Amino acid sequence: GTVTGAGASGCTPAVYLYRGSSATTGDEGSANPPYTSTLIHLDSTSGNYVYTAAFLPSGNYTAAATCDAGDDSAEVSGDIALSHPVNVSVQNGVTTTQNFAL
């Protein structure tokens, strides 16, 4: 997916994924850590900030983005802000796209 606003000064962007629809979201040190996360990077060909979360098992997920990934610590809960979470359904062999604005 693409992420607008990810190139802002001081932004260390990432997308966090949680198992299940409408899952309770949290950072790495919280009681609700992400199932997986992926960094957002600048695609030099398109000029867009993009991310890919590959090899996820089929199922429903909750996704949220952050500009604070560089500040996330497994020892501290609540040290980053996450975007409004969205529900995403993943199927084997099918590309699922979810875009964000930070």
C-alpha positions in Angstrom: 0.0 0.0 0.0 0.9 3.7 -0.1 1.2 6.0 2.8 0.9 9.8 2.4 2.6 11.9 5.0 5.3 9.3 5.6 8.1 11.6 4.4 7.5 14.3 7.0 10.5 15.5 8.9 11.2 13.3 11.9 8.9 10.5 10.7 10.1 6.9 11.1 7.1 5.2 9.4 5.8 1.7 9.8 2.6 -0.3 9.5 1.6 -2.6 12.4 -0.7 -5.6 11.8 -2.8 -7.4 14.5 -4.6 -10.7 14.2 -8.4 -10.4 13.9 -10.8 -7.7 12.8 -11.2 -4.7 15.1 -8.4 -6.0 17.3 -7.1 -3.9 20.2 -4.0 -2.2 19.0 -0.8 -1.4 20.9 2.9 -0.9 20.5 5.7 -3.4 21.1 5.8 -3.0 24.9 2.0 -3.2 25.4 -0.4 -5.9 26.4 -1.5 -5.9 22.7 1.6 -6.0 20.6 1.4 -6.3 16.8 1.5 -9.7 15.1 4.0 -8.3 12.7 5.1 -4.9 11.4 6.8 -3.6 8.3 8.7 -0.4 7.6 7.5 2.1 5.1 10.0 3.2 2.4 10.3 5.6 -0.4 9.9 3.9 -3.8 12.3 5.8 -6.0 10.5 4.9 -9.2 7.0 6.1 -8.2 8.0 8.7 -5.6 5.5 7.2 -3.2 6.0 5.9 0.3 5.1 2.2 0.2 5.0 -0.9 2.4 4.6 -4.6 1.9 3.6 -7.1 4.5 4.3 -10.4 2.8 3.6 -14.0 3.6 0.7 -13.4 6.0 -1.6 -16.4 6.7 -5.1 -16.0 5.3 -7.5 -14.3 7.7 -8.7 -11.0 9.1 -6.3 -8.4 10.4 -6.3 -4.9 11.9 -3.8 -2.6 10.5 -2.5 0.8 11.8 0.3 3.1 10.7 2.7 5.2 12.8 5.4 7.8 12.2 7.0 6.9 15.6 8.4 3.4 14.8 11.9 4.5 15.7 10.7 5.3 19.2 8.9 2.0 19.8 10.5 -0.1 22.6 9.6 -3.6 23.8 10.3 -2.4 27.3 7.9 0.6 27.3 4.1 0.6 26.7 2.4 3.5 25.0 5.5 5.2 23.7 4.2 5.7 20.1 1.0 7.0 18.4 -0.9 4.8 15.9 -3.2 5.9 13.2 -6.9 5.0 13.2 -6.9 1.2 12.7 -8.6 -0.4 9.7 -9.8 -4.0 9.1 -8.1 -5.9 6.3 -8.9 -9.4 5.0 -6.0 -11.5 3.5 -6.4 -14.4 1.2 -3.7 -16.8 0.0 -2.4 -15.9 -3.5 -4.3 -12.6 -3.6 -2.6 -9.1 -3.2 -4.5 -7.0 -0.6 -3.9 -3.2 -0.7 -4.5 -0.9 2.2 -3.4 2.7 2.0 -2.8 5.1 4.9 -2.5 8.8 5.5 -0.3 10.0 8.4 
